[in-house]
Amino acid sequence: MPTAPPTRQTVADVLAFLGLGARPDPPRWPPDAFAAAVLLLQRSGAYRLAVDRWPPGSLAGWVSVIEDVGRRWRAASTDDAAPLPQEVLGWWRTLAASQGLGVDSLAQDRPAVEACLQLLAAADEASAGVGVLDPENPPDEFGQRAMGLLAADRDASTLCIEIEPSRALVLPKMHTPQVGMSIRSLSHHLAYCDAGDVCPRWDVAPKPLGARSLNLLVLPWPLEVVPRQFRESPGRLENMSQETFRFFTCEMPEAVGVERVRVLLENAERLVGRVDAIVFPELALRPDDCVRLAKSLQRVVIGGEGAPADPATRGAGSNAAVVAVPLGRDALATRQQKHHRWRLDERQIGQYGLGSQLHPEHAWWEYIELGARQIRFWCLDSWLAFCVLICEDLARQDPVAPVVRAIGPNLVITLVMDGPQLAGRWTARYATVLAEDPGASVLSLTSAGMVRLARVPGRAPSRAVALWKDGRGGAPREIDLEEGAEGIVLCLTRRMTTEWSADGRSDEEATGQLLLNGVHQVYPARAPRAEARQ
């Protein structure tokens, strides 16, 4: 029996999917209306019209109106007795009148497209400063409610009230892309994310950093890695041919000693003053090391923690990025699992000299848990938010890259277990992509032990344990660990820049960009040698 052909998706279908259908008036809460406008513009492709005969009237006049509407909408959003701005009501009713229109035809309905674009812009203006702590401006009622929504105990953070998180997510935004044209080009303060297999979480430090710079003590540990630390591991999966694929695990070094780190921290602060955070590479630490160090040293600690697979139970190992933020005598900590297993092939086995442990005729998969996928964004100040990726998570576009691009963190820290961080290798290639769009600064960090272990045919040995790329342009910068040093301080300075949305709105120099302006070697001796490279 023939089945009925599928029906066209309409504007009403999209609004119903979000839980906003069949209503004459718009949502009171701006992020809910923002999600509706974005989803309609994105699915129809009509967002491109923001650069075609836009805006209605003069640019200066339109921007002034949108800013005023945004301020009034923000005030009304937390007062159920207050009327919504007439402009917002009018735009929504124009959209409601087009509910029978097919989404694929929305771009031909100029009044409906203009209503969507203006709802998006006004909701974005209404949400300025959302999700961040400004030491000079305590949050108003709107900001407090937004913070409560972001901190709610659920799998993914969202600023929406009426839209269920399994349907769509709206989060704070730090960068607006200044190249290309996408739906992300239209907002400064709000980021739309499709609900999917990766859950973004927005975390806020207990108190803002309160500085115009960021000093990172990077410890590229372990300083020695030997082939014996890699070994075959029995796995539980039966869907992989054992003739072709095998599993491996990596034994972790001993737990990092607090006093050893304390000496380097003190020496680093003799060089640069305040150190804001300590960063370790992938698999440099054992479980709970980050919390232990953060509590003892009263610094933010970012690092790769892991445990090897258990041959007795055939249980998988763990590989996670942990961020621990001190809070009095305790510490707030978030744990984000690696999303992709490392696959060692014949070339890499030869490069790292692992043939005595892992036979090169097989492809070896890292035997780690692949749990629920999540990415954490930490806000440290009104101008600064960062996220952490683990190795392959930088190179594989799915599932985290769309979320990173949507939110546009100022800093992306990539923890790797890799060879030298050279400007011609894969980390530089993918860092450049994020530096251009959305404009993030990207730091990748590996261990000195892996750098020493690596032997790349045709290349002299390198000491590059880290790589820096920012949106200012130019080649990525290689960062060496000098002989005898055990750490490096990176001095990152803030440059406030103006970004423009594609509809012609300026953020008035509100975007913070991190630039690398100092590299200092840190030695374990009590009297370190001071040397900076600009």
Salt bridges, closest charged atoms under 4 A:
ASP25 OD1 - ARG93 NH2 2.74
ASP52 OD2 - ARG53 NH1 3.27
ASP68 OD2 - ARG72 NE 2.97
ASP80 OD1 - ARG28 NE 4.00
GLU87 OE2 - ARG72 NH2 2.98
ASP104 OD1 - ARG8 NH2 2.63
GLU114 OE2 - ARG110 NE 3.32
ASP124 OD2 - ARG505 NH1 3.05
GLU125 OE2 - ARG505 NH1 2.78
ASP140 OD2 - ARG74 NE 2.90
GLU162 OE1 - ARG23 NH1 2.67
ASP197 OD2 - ARG373 NH1 3.91
ASP203 OD1 - ARG376 NH2 2.83
GLU232 OE2 - ARG246 NH1 3.49
GLU251 OE2 - ARG231 NE 2.73
GLU259 OE2 - ARG262 NE 3.17
GLU266 OE1 - ARG526 NH1 2.73
GLU269 OE2 - ARG299 NH2 2.72
ASP276 OD1 - ARG274 NE 2.37
GLU282 OE2 - LYS338 NZ 2.93
ASP289 OD1 - ARG292 NH2 2.64
GLU361 OE2 - HIS362 NE2 3.46
GLU366 OE1 - LYS338 NZ 2.91
GLU392 OE1 - ARG396 NH1 2.60
ASP393 OD2 - HIS339 ND1 3.58
ASP418 OD2 - ARG425 NH1 2.83
ASP437 OD1 - ARG184 NH1 2.79
ASP470 OD2 - ARG472 NH2 3.71
GLU482 OE1 - ARG529 NH2 3.39
GLU482 OE2 - ARG533 NH2 2.63
GLU483 OE1 - ARG463 NH1 3.13
GLU486 OE1 - ARG260 NE 3.56
GLU499 OE2 - HIS175 ND1 2.69
ASP503 OD2 - ARG505 NE 3.16
GLU531 OE1 - ARG529 NE 3.93
GLU531 OE2 - ARG533 NE 3.84
